[in-house]
């Protein structure tokens, strides 16, 4: 564990920064679209229109983070359920997975705290409420079921696209498009989490833990189920690497784990020139 931290602390820190950035965007756009003192909130009265705008903003944020230099280096998991799924697939070392999850949770909380410090009531107001994820009018059972479904859909899409030679470079766009779609249409049911660390970041700052178990259990169940279906239909050999965007010149700690003696990993979608530590 200590050796993993020594060698890969930069990637862990990047994961924290990426999810922190995602939460900064979520809080900022949440305040812009729902806080009563916002001119945009006053101009846009339709709840569906607000969700659509939020979906565009957050889908764009997710894609931007995946394609950012930092996202290309860490693999842009930004989600413990994603990391655990790649751990189950044998593409992430156990030590790296543990630190990824810890740093993702820290980053999510710090992102919310930063926006509370900058925007104050605009984030803590009941209309925004720290962008927490809680079940909607259909209740906890519906929220749990839908969180499993959207998590399954996201992970299946990531596996299919990232392991397709012609589509791999577009994984970030597919993921961003799903985030946009889910926020627009699914958010009223569960709040659209799909990410334990994202929900944790809001919940710990708000100190509101309503049905929090849903946002821990359902994303992990959905993504692990997607990986099982993928492996049983296409085979484990069809999973190349745990990075969402691999064809870049940033080092890959996952390929180092799979092929510790090689510079270019043959199992990956494309050879990668390794960077130094």
Helices and strands as residue ranges (DSSP letters): H 2-34, H 39-43, H 47-67, H 69-74, H 80-88, H 94-119, H 121-124, G 129-131, H 140-162, G 168-170, H 171-185, H 187-190, H 196-206, H 212-234, G 236-238, H 253-258
